[in-house]
Amino acid sequence: MQRALLAGVLAVVTTSLVGTWVVIRGMTFIGDALAHGVLPGIALAFVWGLDLRLGAMVSALAMVGGVGLVNRRARLPEDAGIGLLFVGMLALGVIIVSRQRSYSGELSSFLFGDILGVTRGDLVVQGLVALGVLAAVVGGFRAFLALSFNADTAAVLGLHPRASHLAMLGLVAVAVVASFQAVGTLLVFGLLVAPPATASLLVRRVPAMMLVGVLVGVASVYVGLVVSYHHGTAAEATVAFTSVSTFFVVLAGREAVVAARRGAATSAAPG
């Protein structure tokens, strides 16, 4: 449980730093697609006896390149390429896994993770990735911020919006790959989007969103693991559900405060 908590915290740090940009730029679809798109690489790495993270990264990079290729060559909107590769990569992954004898068990492990089976070596890798993502986010902050509001302005400022976009996609891929073993390829999307989205309800500045997102995510991991331990539920799903539920709780609380303030202002108005 201690290793699971630490793995969850490291996953939250990585996903919240990157997920803040995902939420600000409206890139949730590509985040979801990458979370599914790593499955073929994971499945092949498993079959060939390779490191699963290596297979996931190759698959993620192939998907990022494929989205760009479809967008340039087929002259289709980016979301069309994302949708095509989303379904295709997920289907290919399931096909590869289905040829194994322990089909249902292995597929479940890939999709939903095994946070209680995290090793010390996994924690070391997660920690190094978290530090690398932090350095990349700090180093590319100005370019990412300009790109989030206006690509043309970013180009005028010499911040290379296309390269910044590809770098951001790469960071999303790294965040997904670094976290899938803890919470699975499906549930990692909950940590990538929910904590930053919750933070966006509370603060406006990007650095504050990242900090609040990490704090919300850490709290979700802790509560989810405690609930899972005492009630015998799936740890990974409980963590993801807690993270998403927190968003709606904060949203409801904010709306209640706004409604109360409006009521007070109406009551205080003359006549």
C-alpha positions in Angstrom: 0.0 0.0 0.0 2.9 2.4 0.7 4.4 1.7 -2.7 1.0 2.1 -4.3 0.5 5.5 -2.6 3.9 6.7 -3.8 3.3 5.4 -7.3 0.0 7.2 -7.4 1.6 10.5 -6.1 4.3 10.3 -8.8 1.7 9.5 -11.5 -0.3 12.5 -10.3 2.7 14.9 -10.5 3.4 13.8 -14.0 -0.1 13.8 -15.3 -1.2 17.1 -13.6 1.8 19.0 -15.0 1.0 17.9 -18.5 -2.8 17.7 -18.0 -3.0 21.4 -17.2 -1.9 22.1 -20.8 -4.3 19.4 -22.0 -7.3 21.1 -20.3 -6.3 24.6 -21.3 -5.8 23.8 -24.9 -8.8 21.5 -25.2 -6.7 18.4 -26.0 -8.6 15.9 -24.0 -9.5 13.8 -27.1 -5.8 13.3 -28.0 -5.1 12.5 -24.3 -7.8 9.8 -24.3 -6.7 8.5 -27.7 -3.0 8.2 -26.5 -4.2 6.4 -23.4 -5.8 3.8 -25.6 -3.2 3.9 -28.4 -0.4 2.6 -26.4 -2.0 -0.9 -26.1 -0.5 -2.4 -29.2 3.0 -1.6 -28.1 2.3 -2.9 -24.6 0.9 -6.1 -26.0 3.8 -6.7 -28.4 6.4 -6.0 -25.7 4.6 -8.5 -23.5 4.6 -11.2 -26.2 8.3 -10.6 -27.0 9.4 -10.3 -23.4 10.5 -6.7 -23.6 10.0 -3.8 -21.2 6.3 -2.8 -21.4 7.2 0.9 -21.0 9.4 0.7 -24.1 6.6 -0.8 -26.1 4.1 1.8 -24.9 6.4 4.6 -25.8 7.0 3.3 -29.3 3.3 2.9 -29.8 2.5 6.4 -28.5 5.1 8.0 -30.7 3.8 6.1 -33.7 0.3 7.4 -32.9 1.5 11.0 -32.6 3.3 10.6 -36.0 0.2 9.0 -37.5 -2.0 11.8 -36.4 0.3 14.4 -38.0 0.6 12.3 -41.2 -3.2 12.0 -41.6 -3.6 15.7 -41.0 -1.0 16.7 -43.6 -1.7 14.1 -46.4 -5.4 13.4 -46.2 -6.2 17.1 -45.5 -8.6 16.0 -42.7 -9.1 17.9 -39.4 -6.8 16.7 -36.6 -9.7 15.1 -34.7 -10.5 12.9 -37.6 -7.0 11.4 -37.6 -7.1 11.0 -33.9 -10.4 9.2 -34.1 -9.2 6.8 -36.8 -6.0 5.9 -35.0 -7.8 5.8 -31.6 -10.1 2.9 -32.8 -7.5 1.3 -35.0 -4.7 1.1 -32.3 -7.1 -0.1 -29.6 -8.5 -2.8 -31.9 -5.0 -3.9 -32.9 -3.9 -4.1 -29.3 -6.9 -6.3 -28.4 -6.2 -8.5 -31.4 -2.6 -9.1 -30.3 -3.6 -9.8 -26.7 -6.4 -12.1 -27.8 -3.9 -14.5 -29.2 -2.5 -15.2 -25.8 -4.0 -18.0 -23.6 -4.6 -15.7 -20.6 -6.4 -13.2 -22.8 -8.9 -11.8 -20.4 -6.4 -11.6 -17.5 -3.7 -9.9 -19.4 -6.1 -7.5 -21.2 -7.5 -6.5 -17.8 -4.0 -5.9 -16.4 -3.1 -3.7 -19.4 -6.3 -1.7 -19.4 -6.8 -1.2 -15.6 -3.2 -1.4 -14.2 -1.9 -3.0 -11.1 -1.0 -0.3 -8.6 -0.7 -2.8 -5.8 2.0 -4.6 -7.8 4.3 -1.7 -8.3 8.0 -2.5 -7.5 10.8 -0.3 -6.3 12.2 -0.2 -9.8 8.9 1.1 -11.1 9.0 3.9 -8.5 12.5 4.9 -9.6 11.5 5.1 -13.2 8.4 7.1 -12.3 10.4 9.5 -10.2 12.9 10.1 -13.0 10.1 10.7 -15.5 8.4 13.1 -13.1 11.6 15.1 -12.8 12.1 15.1 -16.5 8.5 16.3 -17.2 8.9 19.0 -14.6 12.1 20.3 -16.3 10.4 20.2 -19.7 7.3 22.1 -18.5 9.4 24.7 -16.8 11.7 25.1 -19.8 8.9 25.2 -22.3 6.5 27.2 -20.2 6.6 30.4 -22.3 6.2 28.6 -25.6 3.4 26.4 -24.2 1.6 29.4 -22.7 1.7 31.4 -26.0 0.6 28.4 -28.0 -2.4 27.9 -25.7 -3.8 31.3 -26.5 -2.7 32.1 -30.0 -0.5 30.1 -32.4 0.0 33.1 -34.6 1.3 35.2 -31.7 3.6 32.4 -30.7 5.0 32.3 -34.3 5.5 36.1 -34.3 7.4 35.8 -31.0 9.7 33.2 -32.5 8.4 30.4 -30.3 7.9 27.8 -33.0 4.2 26.8 -32.4 4.4 23.6 -34.5 7.5 22.3 -32.6 5.9 23.3 -29.3 2.7 21.4 -30.3 4.7 18.3 -31.1 6.6 18.7 -27.8 3.4 18.9 -25.9 2.0 15.8 -27.6 5.3 14.1 -26.7 4.8 15.1 -23.0 1.3 13.7 -23.1 2.7 10.5 -24.4 5.4 10.3 -21.7 2.8 11.0 -19.0 0.6 8.2 -20.2 3.4 5.7 -20.6 4.9 6.6 -17.1 1.5 6.1 -15.4 -0.2 3.3 -17.2 1.4 0.6 -15.1 0.0 2.2 -11.9 -3.6 2.9 -13.1 -3.8 1.3 -16.5 -4.2 2.7 -20.0 -7.9 3.5 -19.6 -7.9 5.0 -16.1 -4.8 7.1 -16.6 -7.1 9.5 -18.5 -8.8 10.2 -15.2 -5.6 11.5 -13.6 -4.6 13.3 -16.8 -7.7 15.4 -17.0 -9.7 15.4 -13.7 -7.3 17.0 -11.3 -6.3 19.9 -13.6 -10.0 20.4 -14.6 -10.9 20.6 -10.9 -8.0 23.1 -10.3 -9.4 25.2 -13.2 -12.6 25.7 -11.1 -10.6 27.1 -8.2 -7.7 29.2 -9.7 -6.9 30.9 -13.0 -3.1 31.2 -13.3 -1.4 28.3 -15.0 1.3 27.6 -12.3 -1.5 27.7 -9.6 -3.5 25.3 -11.7 -0.6 22.9 -11.8 0.0 23.1 -8.0 -3.7 22.7 -7.1 -4.1 19.9 -9.7 -1.2 18.0 -8.0 -2.8 18.5 -4.5 -6.2 17.4 -5.7 -4.7 14.4 -7.4 -2.7 13.4 -4.4 -5.8 13.7 -2.2 -7.7 11.5 -4.7 -5.1 8.8 -4.7 -5.0 8.7 -0.9 -8.7 8.6 -0.5 -9.1 6.1 -3.3 -6.6 3.7 -1.8 -8.1 4.0 1.7 -11.6 3.3 0.3 -10.3 0.4 -1.8 -8.4 -1.1 1.2 -11.4 -1.0 3.6 -14.1 -2.0 1.1 -12.3 -4.4 -1.2 -12.8 -2.5 -4.4 -10.4 -2.3 -7.4 -7.7 0.2 -6.3 -7.0 1.7 -9.7 -10.7 2.2 -10.6 -11.4 3.6 -7.1 -8.6 6.2 -7.4 -9.8 7.3 -10.9 -13.5 7.5 -9.8 -12.5 9.5 -6.7 -10.5 11.9 -8.9 -13.5 12.4 -11.3 -16.0 12.7 -8.4 -13.9 15.4 -6.8 -14.4 17.6 -9.9 -18.2 17.3 -9.7 -18.2 17.9 -5.9 -16.1 21.1 -6.4 -18.3 22.2 -9.3 -21.5 21.7 -7.2 -19.9 23.6 -4.3 -18.8 26.5 -6.6 -22.3 26.7 -8.1 -23.9 26.8 -4.6 -21.6 29.6 -3.6 -22.4 31.6 -6.8 -26.1 31.0 -6.2 -25.9 32.1 -2.6 -24.0 35.3 -3.6 -26.6 36.1 -6.2 -29.4 35.6 -3.7 -27.7 37.9 -1.2 -27.1 40.6 -3.8 -30.8 40.4 -4.9 -32.0 40.7 -1.3 -29.7 43.7 -0.7 -30.8 45.5 -3.8 -33.2 48.5 -3.2 -36.9 48.1 -4.1 
